[in-house]
Amino acid sequence: MRPVRTETHAGAMTDARAVARALRQWAVAQALPLWASAGWDADRGLFHERLHRDGTPDRACPRRAMVQARQIYVFAHAATLGWHPDARERALAGVTALQSRYWARDGAPGYAFSIATDGTLADATRDAYAHAFVLLAIAWAYRASGDAQIIGLVDTLLAFIDAHLTHRDGALHESVPPRLPRRQNPHMHLFEAMLALHECTGHPQALPRARALFALMRSRFLDPETGTLREFFDDDWRPAPGIARDHIEPGHHVEWVWLLHRYRTATGEDTSALADDLFATVRRFADPVNGTLIDEADRFGHVRKASRRLWPQTEAAKAWLAHAEAGDADAAAQAARILAQVHAAYLSGPVPGAWHDQLDADGKAAGAFVPASSLYHLVGAIAEADRVIAQPVIAE
């Protein structure tokens, strides 16, 4: 896809480019250096799970495989963009540690959920959500390095998913051992990983598997009554009982919007109507002034949790960026409006390169730590903004 081209909205695009470039500068000059140093445990060759608000690592917190995988993605992506001199080294070291410390840690195949700070096994669960991120990490590490040993891990991982994390209906188990409720979220991130696997490696199984996950999204997750995406289900894909039945997360809706645009690019299938409908549905939960999204609601439009995590805002910006790339002349400015709010309200502290991970309903920072897991969302959004709108405007 090409950068956005415009003549009639040149002023708005200038502002959007300024926001995108400011965020890129924050990532290059502050975030990546912080997380490559304070966020990296050189003694164990692992990424820290989170930082204290003073920028020092929380050395007592177990390290989840999911966070290791997300940080591998972050530094592999940064390496492809030339954003940090040690990014490739950090990503490859992360892959090595993931394999040696998490894979088959208890003698059974699969990646353990977490290890303790002393290196012992903390949680042996094989989690579907975490395995989706490991696949994403491997794909990007290969893109950054071209190392054939890394791409060789893909087939082993896919075979494990097929043999141990796949339900009789062809969708995912939540985990090994299985648990309920079943969720749409691991499937969405496996869909993301398959698209990345296709884009980064051209793996022949990537798009067929992505197509199956897309079909599952339309047949099981999408609620025809309200146009929203359900989150929780029983073992036969009926909506989960109780309060979980009607629960939705606006952030997941905008993640799907961006992924559907990527899927359209990869396959040629026209997903624009579905993406547009999802985006229109979720925008009722956006702040009319700055476009930011609340954390939780029900499928009928009632707010359940008015706080605002950082990650839904980055994903909302990516959804707007996808629309900009598809030709919506106003979408870049909408993305920039959200990203400007992210820059001002979330990235203003507590130390350079860190962030406030959640704002309460009154806009006040909440949370005692800075979780590493959010850097995946930030780098993804900043890279997309840099790619789509930070480039010079090209007149038609």
Buried (B, 14 or more C-beta within 10 A) or exposed (E): EEBBEBEEBEEBBEBBBBBBBBBBEBBBBBBBBBBBEBBBBEEBBBBBBBBBBEBEBBEEBBBBBBBBBBBBBBBBBBBBBEBBEBBBBBBBBBBEBBBEBBBEBEEEBBBBBBBEBEEEBBBBBBBBBBBBBBBBBBBBBBBBBEEEEBBEBBEEBBEBBEEBBBBEEEBBBBBBEEEEBBBBBBBBBBBBBBBBBBBBBEBEBBBEBBBBBBEBBEEBBBBEEBBBBBBBBEBEBEBBEEEBBBBBBBBBBBBBBBBBBBBBBBBEEEBBEBBBEBBEBBBEBBBEEBBBBBBBBBBEEEEBEBBBBBBBBBBBBBBBBBBBBBEBBEBBBBBBBBBBBBBEBBBEEBBEBBBBBBBEEEEEBBBEBBBBBBBBBBBBBBBBBBBBBBBEBEEE
